[in-house]
């Protein structure tokens, strides 16, 4: 039996079919436009089936491309991207956004720096490249990568770079880093920029005036806030030295600096209001005697058991020497021998003496009182980290900043302020024999909150 279709013979030719074929050849139909995924790393791309599935899920959940979902910041995920992938990619999409504080490259305090990878740098790790180009410590370079402050663009290879400290770069890649904005010298500022700077200076002066702890005809004592450098440098914008004119009051001249506190250290800072007081205070701070007694409070990471029972003052004596590459120097402790002081001084080693006692001790942290007899750079931070084996909380130079076990006690583990505070200063016999001057500085708010979270009473 023959097939019915075969018996019908060949199908009749239709001129319209040829016309349609020629028309489609000359003018191909427009395909539906799909979102470009070339900007998305390969690890976040989906197969066609997965993309269709994620599109269905996205529509079902009410999210469409271009909808501007607030959970993804300024990044508009394509419709083919799942919600989880969009959330991950939004952390590194331009503009680079710090996840919790909303600090982006559009902030007046930061800027994007673009660094092109040269041929000689081909194959370098991402953290090594940042360390070399930005002249920063390697652990800081790692933190920038882990905190999503780094992206790689500018080449066909860029989208395949694994955004991890160990990710390898190729020649031609462009590494984009969020960095603190470099301030212009005042001589190069426009009239508008100078006006803005002047307003900022006035605001800072008002803050300092509100933090005056003691003032008489000779001295002025401030409760220095965190983040304010005492003296300026090439990377400093506003610093205390620039604000002294606003603290003159009725004196004949602005007050003078007689000692220093680190930028991130808070607490009592003495200023001399007269030339005679400046000379007298400077001699007291430089002398090895008991003319000045300084007491600091520090919240440190959990102490080893050997130290937790020490409620009486114990002395630490070490040498301190500067090590590291130019621009990224740090201090280090070495053994100190009094009989070898001359050769140690020739090697750049300085004696550092600190007395300490444990005020409160817990599983997560401890409160330590520190009394330095010498004033070496980073002395207290080094002695806590290297000798007590308990870095000060918020110290990213000599410690982890915020250990993982401590993260639940702070609002943002990536930006924990340094928990080191100069609680009191005593000037012995300042007003005469037996008439000391003692000034105490209350704890800053970030230390109070931390102690409250740890359920440790504030000293």
C-alpha positions in Angstrom: 0.0 0.0 0.0 1.4 3.3 -1.0 1.8 6.3 1.2 -0.9 8.9 0.7 1.6 11.7 0.7 3.7 10.0 -1.9 0.7 9.6 -4.2 0.0 13.3 -4.0 3.3 14.0 -5.8 5.5 17.0 -5.4 4.1 20.0 -3.5 3.2 22.9 -5.8 5.7 25.7 -5.9 4.6 28.9 -4.3 6.2 32.2 -5.4 5.5 33.7 -2.0 7.9 31.1 -0.4 10.8 32.3 -2.5 10.0 35.9 -1.8 9.9 35.2 1.9 13.2 33.4 1.7 14.9 36.3 -0.1 13.4 38.8 2.2 14.6 37.1 5.3 18.1 36.7 3.7 18.4 40.4 3.0 16.7 41.6 6.2 17.1 39.0 9.0 14.5 39.3 11.7 15.6 41.1 14.9 16.3 38.7 17.7 15.1 39.7 21.2 17.8 41.7 23.0 19.3 39.8 25.9 21.3 41.6 28.7 25.0 41.5 28.2 26.8 39.3 30.6 30.3 40.2 29.5 30.8 42.3 32.6 30.0 39.4 34.8 32.8 37.1 36.0 32.7 33.6 34.5 32.1 32.0 37.8 28.8 33.9 38.0 27.5 33.1 34.5 24.8 30.5 33.9 24.0 28.0 31.2 21.0 28.7 29.1 18.8 26.3 31.1 19.9 27.8 34.4 19.4 31.3 33.0 15.9 30.5 32.0 15.2 29.0 35.3 16.6 31.9 37.2 14.7 34.3 35.0 11.5 32.5 36.0 12.4 32.6 39.6 13.3 36.3 39.4 10.0 37.2 37.8 8.1 35.1 40.2 9.8 37.0 43.1 9.0 40.3 41.5 12.5 41.4 40.3 13.1 42.4 36.7 16.1 43.8 35.0 16.4 47.5 35.5 14.0 47.4 38.5 16.7 49.0 40.7 16.3 46.6 43.6 17.7 48.5 46.7 19.3 45.4 48.0 21.9 45.6 45.2 22.8 49.3 45.6 23.5 51.1 42.3 23.9 47.8 40.4 21.1 46.7 38.1 21.4 42.9 37.7 20.3 41.4 34.3 17.1 39.4 34.3 19.1 36.2 33.6 21.0 36.5 36.9 19.8 34.8 40.0 19.2 36.7 43.2 22.2 35.2 45.0 24.5 35.8 42.0 23.3 39.4 41.8 24.0 39.9 45.5 27.5 38.6 45.1 28.3 40.6 42.0 26.9 43.8 43.5 29.8 43.8 45.9 32.3 44.3 43.2 30.3 46.1 40.6 31.2 49.7 39.7 30.9 52.0 41.5 32.8 50.1 44.2 30.7 50.2 47.3 31.7 49.3 50.8 29.0 46.9 51.9 27.9 48.3 55.2 28.8 51.9 55.4 27.8 52.7 51.8 31.3 54.3 51.2 31.8 54.4 47.5 34.3 56.1 45.2 31.8 59.0 44.9 32.3 59.8 48.6 34.2 63.1 49.1 36.7 61.1 51.3 37.8 58.4 48.8 38.7 58.1 45.2 39.3 55.4 42.6 42.9 54.8 41.5 43.5 52.9 38.3 46.8 51.0 38.1 47.7 49.3 34.8 49.7 46.1 35.0 52.9 46.3 33.1 54.7 43.5 31.2 57.2 43.1 34.0 54.3 42.6 36.5 52.7 39.8 34.5 51.7 36.9 36.7 51.9 38.8 40.0 49.5 38.0 42.8 46.9 40.7 43.3 48.0 41.5 46.9 51.7 41.6 45.9 50.8 44.0 43.0 49.0 46.3 45.4 51.8 46.1 48.0 54.4 47.1 45.4 52.4 49.8 43.6 50.7 51.5 46.6 53.6 51.0 49.0 51.3 49.6 51.6 51.7 46.6 53.9 50.8 43.2 52.5 48.1 42.5 55.1 46.5 45.9 54.3 46.5 44.9 50.6 44.8 41.6 51.5 42.2 43.5 53.5 41.4 45.7 50.6 40.8 42.7 48.3 38.7 40.9 50.9 36.6 44.0 51.7 35.7 44.3 48.0 37.6 47.6 47.5 39.4 46.2 44.5 38.3 45.4 40.9 40.1 44.3 37.7 39.0 45.8 34.4 40.5 46.9 31.1 41.4 43.7 29.2 39.9 40.5 27.9 41.5 38.6 30.7 40.2 41.0 33.4 36.9 39.2 33.9 38.6 35.9 34.6 40.8 37.3 37.4 39.8 35.6 40.7 39.2 38.5 43.1 41.2 37.0 45.9 44.6 38.0 47.3 46.2 35.2 45.4 44.5 36.0 42.1 47.0 36.3 39.2 47.2 39.4 37.0 48.1 39.6 33.3 49.9 42.4 31.5 47.3 44.9 30.3 44.9 44.4 33.2 43.7 47.6 35.0 43.4 47.3 38.8 40.9 49.7 40.3 41.4 50.4 44.0 39.3 52.6 46.4 41.8 54.7 48.3 41.6 57.8 50.6 41.4 60.9 48.5 44.7 62.7 48.1 44.3 66.3 49.3 45.6 69.2 47.3 48.2 71.6 48.8 46.5 74.8 49.9 48.5 76.7 47.3 46.8 74.7 44.5 43.3 75.0 45.9 40.6 77.0 44.2 38.7 79.7 46.1 35.8 77.4 46.6 38.0 74.6 47.9 39.7 76.9 50.4 36.3 78.0 51.7 35.3 74.4 52.2 38.6 73.6 54.0 38.1 76.7 56.2 34.6 75.5 57.2 36.0 72.1 58.0 38.7 73.6 60.2 36.2 75.7 62.1 34.1 72.6 62.7 37.1 70.7 64.1 38.0 73.6 66.3 34.5 73.6 67.8 34.8 69.9 68.5 38.2 70.4 70.2 36.8 73.3 72.3 34.0 71.0 73.5 36.7 68.4 74.5 38.8 70.7 76.8 39.5 68.9 80.1 41.5 71.6 81.8 42.7 75.1 81.1 44.7 77.6 83.1 47.3 80.3 82.3 50.0 77.8 81.5 48.6 74.6 80.0 45.6 73.3 78.1 44.5 69.6 78.2 42.4 68.1 75.5 40.5 64.8 75.3 41.8 64.0 71.8 39.3 62.2 69.5 40.3 59.2 67.4 41.4 59.9 63.8 43.0 63.3 64.5 46.7 63.4 63.7 48.8 65.5 66.1 51.2 66.7 63.4 50.8 66.9 59.7 52.5 65.0 56.9 52.3 64.4 53.2 49.2 62.3 53.6 47.5 64.4 56.3 44.7 66.8 55.6 43.4 68.3 58.8 45.7 67.8 61.9 46.0 69.3 65.3 48.9 71.5 64.5 46.7 73.3 61.9 44.0 73.9 64.5 46.1 75.5 67.3 45.2 79.0 66.3 41.6 78.3 67.2 42.6 77.3 70.8 44.5 80.5 71.6 41.7 82.1 73.6 43.1 85.0 75.7 46.7 83.9 75.5 49.4 85.9 73.7 50.2 83.1 71.3 48.6 79.8 70.1 49.3 76.8 72.3 52.3 74.5 71.6 52.6 70.8 71.3 54.8 69.2 73.9 54.1 65.5 73.4 52.3 63.2 70.9 49.6 60.7 70.7 49.1 58.4 67.7 46.4 59.4 65.2 44.0 56.6 66.4 44.8 56.9 70.1 42.4 58.9 72.2 42.8 60.6 75.5 44.6 63.4 77.4 46.8 65.6 75.3 48.8 68.4 76.9 49.4 71.8 75.2 51.6 74.6 76.6 50.0 78.1 76.5 53.3 79.9 77.1 56.9 79.5 75.9 58.1 79.0 79.5 55.5 76.3 80.1 56.5 74.6 76.8 60.1 74.4 77.9 59.2 73.0 81.4 56.8 70.4 80.0 59.2 69.3 77.3 61.9 68.7 79.9 59.5 66.7 82.0 58.5 64.4 79.2 62.1 63.9 78.0 63.4 63.2 81.5 63.8 59.6 82.7 62.5 60.5 86.1 59.0 60.5 87.6 58.1 64.0 86.6 55.2 62.8 84.4 53.0 59.7 85.1 50.9 58.6 82.1 48.2 55.9 82.4 46.6 54.2 79.4 43.7 51.8 79.2 43.6 49.2 76.4 41.1 46.6 75.4 43.2 43.6 74.2 42.3 40.3 72.7 42.0 37.4 75.1 45.2 37.1 77.1 47.1 33.8 77.5 46.4 32.1 80.9 49.8 32.9 82.2 48.9 36.6 82.3 45.3 36.5 83.4 46.1 36.4 87.1 48.5 39.4 87.2 46.6 42.1 89.0 49.8 43.9 90.2 52.0 46.0 88.0 54.6 44.0 86.1 57.4 45.6 84.1 58.3 45.0 80.5 61.7 46.0 79.2 62.6 45.5 75.5 64.4 47.3 72.7 62.5 48.8 69.8 63.8 49.1 66.3 62.4 50.3 63.0 62.2 47.7 60.3 60.6 47.3 56.8 60.7 48.9 53.4 60.6 52.7 53.0 57.1 54.0 53.2 55.8 50.9 55.0 58.0 50.9 58.0 56.9 49.3 61.3 58.5 48.8 64.7 59.7 45.6 66.1 60.8 44.4 69.6 64.3 43.0 70.3 66.0 42.0 73.5 67.6 44.8 75.5 70.7 44.6 77.6 71.8 47.6 79.6 75.5 46.7 79.4 75.2 46.8 75.6 73.4 50.1 75.3 76.0 51.9 73.2 76.1 49.3 70.4 72.3 49.0 70.5 72.0 52.8 70.0 74.3 52.6 67.0 72.1 49.9 65.5 69.0 52.2 66.0 67.7 50.2 68.9 66.0 52.2 71.7 65.1 51.1 75.2 61.3 50.8 75.9 59.9 50.3 79.4 56.2 49.7 80.2 54.4 48.6 83.4 51.1 46.8 83.0 48.4 45.2 85.1 45.2 43.3 84.3 42.1 45.1 85.4 39.4 42.8 83.9 39.9 39.5 82.1 37.3 37.5 80.1 37.2 34.8 77.4 37.0 37.3 74.5 39.0 40.3 75.8 40.7 41.9 78.7 41.2 45.4 80.0 44.8 46.3 80.7 46.3 49.4 82.4 49.6 50.5 80.8 52.1 52.9 82.3 55.0 53.7 79.9 58.2 55.1 81.4 59.6 55.8 77.9 57.8 57.2 74.9 58.9 55.1 71.9 56.9 55.0 68.7 54.1 52.3 68.9 55.6 51.2 72.2 52.3 50.1 73.9 50.9 48.5 70.8 54.1 46.5 70.4 54.3 45.3 74.0 50.7 44.1 74.0 51.1 42.3 70.7 54.6 40.8 71.0 55.1 40.4 74.8 51.6 39.9 76.2 50.6 38.0 73.0 47.3 40.0 73.0 47.1 42.7 70.4 45.0 45.8 71.1 41.5 45.6 69.6 41.5 47.6 66.4 45.2 47.4 65.8 45.6 46.4 62.1 49.3 47.1 62.1 50.5 44.7 64.8 47.4 42.5 65.1 44.3 41.2 63.2 42.3 44.3 64.1 39.2 42.3 65.0 39.6 38.5 65.4 36.7 36.4 64.1 35.7 35.4 67.6 35.2 39.0 68.5 33.2 40.1 65.4 29.8 39.7 67.0 30.7 42.3 69.6 31.3 45.2 67.2 29.1 46.8 64.5 31.6 46.5 61.7 34.5 44.0 62.1 36.3 45.6 59.2 36.6 49.1 60.7 37.2 48.7 64.5 38.7 51.8 66.1 41.9 51.4 68.1 40.9 50.7 71.7 43.8 52.5 73.3 43.1 55.5 75.5 45.3 57.8 77.6 43.1 57.9 80.7 45.1 60.2 82.9 48.3 62.3 83.2 49.9 63.5 86.4 52.4 66.3 86.5 54.4 65.8 89.7 55.1 68.9 91.8 53.6 71.1 89.1 52.3 73.7 91.6 55.1 73.1 94.2 56.4 70.3 96.3 53.7 67.7 96.8 51.2 69.7 94.7 50.6 67.5 91.7 48.3 68.3 88.8 46.2 65.3 87.6 43.8 65.3 84.7 41.6 62.4 83.7 40.0 61.8 80.3 36.7 59.9 80.0 36.6 56.9 77.8 35.5 57.4 74.1 32.2 56.1 73.0 33.5 53.2 71.0 35.4 51.7 74.0 32.3 52.2 76.2 30.1 50.3 73.7 32.6 47.5 73.4 32.9 47.0 77.2 29.1 47.1 77.5 28.8 44.4 74.8 31.4 42.3 76.7 29.6 43.0 80.0 32.8 44.3 81.4 32.4 47.2 83.8 34.2 50.4 82.6 37.2 51.1 84.9 
